[in-house]
């Protein structure tokens, strides 16, 4: 190709691909016809001066989904593509993915157990309407009285009930009580016992994993004694349904666990669908510990967290 023509091809390519000129604008700038501009651009691709690479995020997501299933021995994995790794954005995208997945799998006769938290609120907000027969939704664990309204357990369970046109069952109890005798006393109430039993026998559980960040609702709830808080901060990587576990998924403080109100983590292992919905940089260790403990047989997360989890597993296996 002659030097003058090469220069014209390169100039046309730069104007079109780097400066977003239209072909008509390029024609005016170079003093040529529009069909000539089209030929110059085609020549740029044919000669390798311009190469076009299309990055399809869905391909990456599919690979990650299969790797998560295989490496963590999951029943199912859902990986949502998030454009940024900002916490609120991640929660929105994985919430939408979890809502779509749940709408797809629920059927008549199901009992759905739901935990609470800002991630679960996003799931509840984005559920699509699907009327179920002989089905229920039940709150899996007690709440925090001074929590923000957006993470109110009753609001989340209400939204689940509204989406599926089913009866919601609430647990108007604290997440953690001061003494085991208080919990034992509450369990003698037949109404409370019924809700607890419904959560235990629910065939679907949807929950998130909390992390020990400074803004943690549970950490700031004044439920902990000073010595307990010190142990939790030292040993725990996260909590599910207000029950704290370490990096291997083991309970890190049995005395605290005994005072916790709600489903026991061991019961999550027996669900037909035990769906862990979590993502973001602060949740990686919490998710990893939960998967090591096998508390979820399904994971809904984002592509960046998925890569971090697989990398962490690889490092641990070395």
Secondary structure, DSSP 8 states (H G I E B T S, - for coil): --HHHHHHHHHHHIIIIIS---HHHHHHHHT--HHHHHHHHHHHHHTTSS------HHHHHHHHHHHHHHHTT-SEEEEE--SS--HHHHHHHHHHHHHHHHHHH--TT-EEEE--SHHHHHHHHT------SS-EEEE-B-B-TTS-GGG-HHHHHHHHHHHHT-EEE---SBSB-S-HHHHHHHTTSHHHHHHHHHHHH-SEEEE--B---TT-TTGGGT-S-HHHHHHHHHH-SEEETTEEE-TTS-BS-HHHHTTB-B--HHHHTT-SEEEEE--SGGGHHHHHHHHHTT--SEEEEEHHHHHHHHHHHHHHH-
